[in-house]
Amino acid sequence: MDCEAQNRKKALKKPVFVKYIKMAEYKYDTIIVGGGIAGLTSAAYVSREGQKVLLIEKNKECGGLVNSFIRDGFHFDAGIRALEDAGIIFPMLNDLGIHLEVVKSPVSLGIENEIIHIENLDSLTEYKHLLKKIYPESEAEIDAVIKTIRKIMKHMDVLYGIENPVFKDLKHDKNFIFKKLLPWLPKFLSTVGKINRMNMPVEDYFENIIKNPSLKDIISQHFFKNTPAFFALSYFSLYLDYFYPKGGVGKLSDALKSKVREYGGEIKTETNIIEVIADKCVVIDQENVTYGYDNLIWAADLKTLYRIADTEGLPPKKRMKFGNIKKKMLSNRGGDSVFTLFLEVDEPLESFGKIANGHFFYTPSKRGLGEIHRSELKNLLIHFEKSKKEEILSWLDKFTQLNTYEISIPGLKDPECAPAGKTGLIISLLAEYDLFRKVQEAGWYDEFKMELENHILNVISSSVYPMLKEKIIARFSSTPISIENRIASSEGAITGWSFEKPVPVVNKIQFSGRSVLTPIPSIFQAGQWTYSPAGVPMSILTGRLAADRVLKKRAHKF
Ligand SMILES: Cc1cc2nc3c(=O)[nH]c(=O)nc-3n(C[C@H](O)[C@H](O)[C@H](O)COP(=O)(O)OP(=O)(O)OC[C@H]3O[C@@H](n4cnc5c(N)ncnc54)[C@H](O)[C@@H]3O)c2cc1C
């Protein structure tokens, strides 16, 4: 019997006191745990249908990795730096009647002194010329890569070619069904097949077409390790898709939060769920307050759900199924994390705008990282206890000099994001959680953080932004451990599961509808841990899919 039926039966009977759990002090139709973009989406859709909804978030602010903050008058984005529509975000906003003021967020790409600005499809030709200028010995290989990217861009045009049907009113919008959806479906199905055939790690894919190791690195080193080739190489299309909400990406979360409230949904922040009692249909917070639900949508870290769920009272078959998935989940890891340096700079936006756009992927050296972030790092971690601080810092030196940086300048997207005459910069690189954890255990985390900040500053101010170093008003940084602490994301991951092992969730687009199911009929899952590969659009999509499952279940009951 699921929670809803069980709760209806309970309402008819006298309440039974459970031996160690307090009766739920609060009772909701649907509880959503996790106020990131996925949880906010679920909450908006379920509360729109009049359910009694509670969204529970551990932090003071909602948004999770879609979050902005203001410091000394500078607006910074704590998580994602700009958003991609992917045929999902705008249809969702339209469907919910949310007006969000947005601007385009153009991307620049740079290697050493060569910088191009991505403006349209022709920019791919410019990218080709840039690569050929830097690696004249690898012309044929560059042609082959560009050919593949072009092919993938065509697939992306199909994939995101129409508004995602999940956000359309398919019962009433006949125009959409006959003019868009039906003609698109056969193209979509044939594209899905092609995409699935490019699911191998991007590194392996390149093995066959690129021999020049530096070129290989320069194209792929800012992707997570073993990213599926299709996903990695689709980024050129995504660069054209980026937009920025005025005031910061967090405005998207704010807008959804207001919508949840407008629909009558309740939001409880600074509340951390530490236990889920599956058979009693309750969640318990850090103050030992219990909340009862008919349906639960878990929109936070999935390893946490499987770790804290008490399934003792469930029928043996369900318990076993849950246990098997739990084993798989807990033996997997979150994907790569990031180190981010935030800078408040006493230099006008124009000085930076002359060099690159407000969203900039920059590699200061054409050499590429080689094995520095792979086997060298692995060895460093294995022998960490025996390594001298100097050895680790010398590794850090190479790591920061040869890496690729994602640089975001909110003020170049929306000038209101910086005080007059000043500029805020967000500079980040992919970073390994285990390294920070080991350094922390060894007792020199703050020193390491400072070293990393200094290294990044040296590299960036002696290459692309020479005016930077002398003009810094304030600086601070965030590490994979900060992300883990703030978001409770396993291994500080920023887009869910690592690609280095088979992922323990659905990873084929045609099965995405099933990704939100768990072995327990009253518990659904949503967000970046639910489907792989993930990001904001997929988190929103799974948020909506989970809400639909809850609503469909209710519709069948009555
Ligand atoms: C630097 C950076 C760059 C990125 N770039 C991109 C990009 O270019 N494209 C892209 O698509 N994506 C990108 N992402 C990833 C994207 O931001 C995330 O995948 C997405 O926002 C995840 O949303 P979510 O709601 O699933 O999870 P989260 O944002 O992690 O939200 C989960 C929420 O649950 C809360 N929570 C956790 N545990 C509990 C608990 N026990 N009780 C109560 N609350 C709890 C957390 O505090 C959090 O608010 C980037 C992320 C970062 C950090």
The ligand as an ORCA input file, in Angstrom:
! r2SCAN-3c Opt
* xyz 0 1
  C      30.434     26.549    -11.556
  C      29.281     25.791    -12.115
  C      29.070     25.814    -13.490
  C      27.993     25.102    -14.023
  N      27.805     25.181    -15.373
  C      26.718     24.580    -15.900
  C      26.427     24.742    -17.296
  O      27.136     25.428    -18.043
  N      25.326     24.128    -17.783
  C      24.482     23.394    -16.983
  O      23.463     22.908    -17.462
  N      24.759     23.211    -15.677
  C      25.843     23.782    -15.110
  N      26.089     23.643    -13.779
  C      25.305     22.663    -13.011
  C      23.954     23.123    -12.552
  O      24.045     24.363    -11.890
  C      23.376     22.052    -11.598
  O      23.448     20.794    -12.234
  C      21.917     22.299    -11.240
  O      21.740     23.620    -10.783
  C      21.480     21.284    -10.177
  O      20.200     21.594     -9.692
  P      19.475     20.643     -8.640
  O      18.250     21.326     -8.206
  O      19.366     19.282     -9.201
  O      20.495     20.478     -7.420
  P      21.119     21.523     -6.395
  O      21.329     22.834     -7.014
  O      22.296     20.816     -5.795
  O      19.997     21.684     -5.284
  C      19.795     20.776     -4.253
  C      19.281     21.556     -3.053
  O      18.969     20.641     -2.008
  C      19.386     21.180     -0.773
  N      19.587     20.029      0.127
  C      20.542     19.078      0.042
  N      20.370     18.152      1.007
  C      19.293     18.532      1.709
  C      18.629     17.977      2.838
  N      19.043     16.847      3.411
  N      17.546     18.634      3.344
  C      17.110     19.795      2.767
  N      17.707     20.351      1.686
  C      18.771     19.727      1.161
  C      20.661     21.915     -1.123
  O      20.993     22.891     -0.156
  C      20.306     22.512     -2.483
  O      19.726     23.799     -2.354
  C      27.142     24.349    -13.191
  C      27.341     24.344    -11.822
  C      28.396     25.074    -11.274
  C      28.575     25.078     -9.788
*
